[in-house]
Amino acid sequence: MSKPAIVIVPGSFTGPEFYDSLSSILQKEHGFEVIVGALQSASRSPPEKPATLQEDAAYFRGIVEALSSQGKDIVIVGHSFGGAVATQSVKSVTKPERQAAGADAGGAVRMVYLASVLPDIGQAPLEAMGGQLGQNIKILGDFMHIDADAAAPVFFPGLPSDVALDLARKLKCQSTLSFLDPPNYTAVDHVPVTYIYTTKDNIIPVEYQQVWVEKLKQRNAKKVSTVTIDEHHYAPTLAPEVTAKAIVEAITQD
């Protein structure tokens, strides 16, 4: 049986380059086709128009549709805010929904949430996080910005200070609207989902993660599984080997 393609939805403030090592390991060591997309909400800056969560989802839905049209099964991996985008992105393109619409093959077959924000239907991501952005994030009109000097040791702990600062300075501005735009779909109604807990997370604490998983289980417990890694929030950058193994474990779960 052929392996599914993996589509990675980055977290807020980050571009695909933060997932290069993870993508390479999944491809070279585990044999997966991997596509890392770019959040539209983290790809623009003033004076450009800020993108919404729905625009992010439409972009990734296009990737899933293109792979599905080739008859491929797809696993969507959403990291952090990317989990909310990933959920909305598979609306109408899960394999069961495509088959119900008459498609012969292809479609999203599993969601993998990595330290993901998972708003309820009709709930904005910011609300799901308790209305708190964190002290290292500043809202300046239509865009949010990271204080790189303050964020470096928090976001990238364990790295030499100069390396952590260099990574923090590569973080992008993020559309404020994207955190205020609620999803109107839930993937667990259609495909299995696996949540990867990050127990050392100081950005989205594991207690928040557990609450979201319990809500998933309340909706459809038979389709929900979990994997746990003893890593920080930016595990794809800080621990790509561990993260890759967790994703592979998630994909191979029944």
N, C-alpha and C positions, 0 to 999 in steps of 0.2 A: 504494500500500500504506500503510495507516494506521500511525502510529508507536506503539510500545509505551508503556505507562504505566511510569513509574519509581517504585520504592519505595526510599526511602533509609533505611538502618538506621544511626543515629548511633553514634559511638564511646562508649566508657565515660566516665562522669562528665559527659556532655553531654546537653542536651535539644534538641528540634527547632529552637529559636531560633538555634542555632549554624549552622544550614543554611538560614536564611531567604534570604540573598543568592544562594546557589547555586541554591536552588529557584526563585527568581524569574527568574534568568537562563535556566535550563533551560525554564521555561514561556514567558516573554515573548520571548526571543530565538531559541529553538530549537523552540518549539511542542510541547513534551512535557507530558503530564499528569504531575504530580509529587505524591507523597504522602510526607511525612516523618513517620515514626512515632516513638513514644517508648519507649525502653528501659524495661521494667518494673524492671530492676535498678538504674536510675538515677532512678527516679520515686518511690522510697520512702525514708524516713529513720527512725531510731529514734524510737519503739519499734515501728514497723511490722515485719512479717515480711519479711526480705530475699528478693528474687526470684532464681531460678536462671536459667541460660542457657536451659534448656528452657522456662521460662515466657516469657522474651523471645521465643524462637522461636515459641511458640504464638500470641503476640500478633501477630507479623508474618505468620505463616501465615494468620491470620484475614483480614488485609488482602489477601493474595494470593488467597485463596479468594473473597473478595467481588468482586474485580476479574475473576477467572477466570470467575465465574458470569455475568458480563456479556459473556463472549466475548472479553475483552481479553488480549493478550499482555503480559507484565510483565518488566521488567528490574529485578533487585534490586541496589542499590548498597550495599555494606557498608563502612563506614569503621572502621579500627582494630579494636577488639574487636567492632564490629558485623559484621565479616566472618565471624567464627565463628557469630554469631547468624544472619546471612543464610543461611549454608550450611545450618544445621539447619532454618531456617524453610521451606525449599522442599521438604522431605521429603514426597513423595506429591503435590505440587502443581506439579511441572515439567510442561510441556506434553506431553512424551513419556509420562510416568507417567499423566497424566490421560487421554490418548488410549487408553493401554493399558487403562484402567479404563472406557472407553466414553464419555468426554466428547467432544463434537463440536468444541469450540474453547476457547481460553483456557488460560492457565497461564504459569508462569515459563519464559522462553525464553533467558535469559542472566544470568550473574552477573558483576558488576563489583566487584572488590576494590580498595579505595583504601587503600594503606598498611595492609593488613589483617593481623590475627593469624589464622593458619590452622592450628589444631591438627589432628593426625591423629585418625582415629576412635579413641575411647577415651582421648584425651589432653586433659587440662584446659588451658584457655588459659594459665594461669599457668605450667604446665610447658612449654608451647610457647615461652614467652618466657624460658626458662632459669631459671625460678623467681625472677626479679628484677622487682620492681615499680617501682623507681626511687626516688631519695632524696626526691622531693617528695610521695610517697604514704605515708600512715600507715594501718595497720590498727588500728581500734578496735572489736574484737569482730566483730559481724556486718556492719559497714560499713567501707569504706575512704574516707579523706578526703584532699583536696588541701590542701597548704600554699600558699595563694594567693600570699603575698608571695614565696616562693621560686620558685614555678612560673611566675609571670607572664613573666619574661624568657626562660625556657626554652621554654614552650609557645607564646608569641606574640612571637617575636623580630621586630625591625624596627618594631614599633609604639611610639608614645610610651609612656613608662612608666606614665602614669596610665590610658591606654586598655588597655594589657596587663593591668594590675592589675584594672581593672573587669571585663574578660572572665574573668580567673582567679577572681574572687570569684563569678562566676555559675556556675562549675562545681559539679556536684552531688556528693553522696556516692554511692558505688557499692557494691552488694552484694558482700561478700567471696565468698559462695557462687557467684556468677556466674563468677568466675575459677577455680573449682574443679570446675565442672560440665562433663564432657566431652561433645562431640557424638558421635552414633552414625550419621552420614550424611555422604556427600560428594557435592556437586552436580556435580562434573566428570564423574561417570559418566553423567550424563543430559543436561547442557546445556553449551554453550560457556562458557568463563570468560575474562575479561580482567583482568589485574592491573595496576594503575596504581602504578608506582614513584614514591616521593617522595625524590629524591636528597639533599635537605638535611635529612632527618628525623633529629632527635636524640632521639626518643622510641622509635621502632621503626626502628633503622638499616636502611639499604637492604640491607646484607649479610644481615640476618634475612629481609627480604622476598624476596631472591633464593633463599634456601634453600627457602622455602615454595613458590615458583614451580617450582623444580626438582622438588619432590615432586609437584606437580600434573602436571608433564610426564611424570614417570615413571609416573603412573597412567593418563594419557590425553593424550599430547602433541598429538594432532590437534585437541583442543578448547581448547588453551591459547594465549593471545596476551598481549602486554604493551604498555603505553604508559608513557612516562617523562615526568615533569614535574620541573623543577628547583625544587621547593618544599619547605616544611617540613611537619611532620605535620598541623598544623591548616590544611591548604590550603583546605578548604571555607570557612573563615572568613577566612583571610589572603589568599587568591587565588581567589575564587569564579569569576572569568571563565576563568582558566586551567584550573581544575578542571572547569568545565562543558564546555569544549572537549575535554578529555581523556575525559570520560564519553561525549560524543557520538561521539568517535572510536572508543571501545571498542564502543559499541552498533552502529556501522556496519561493524565488521570482519566478515569472512567467518568 
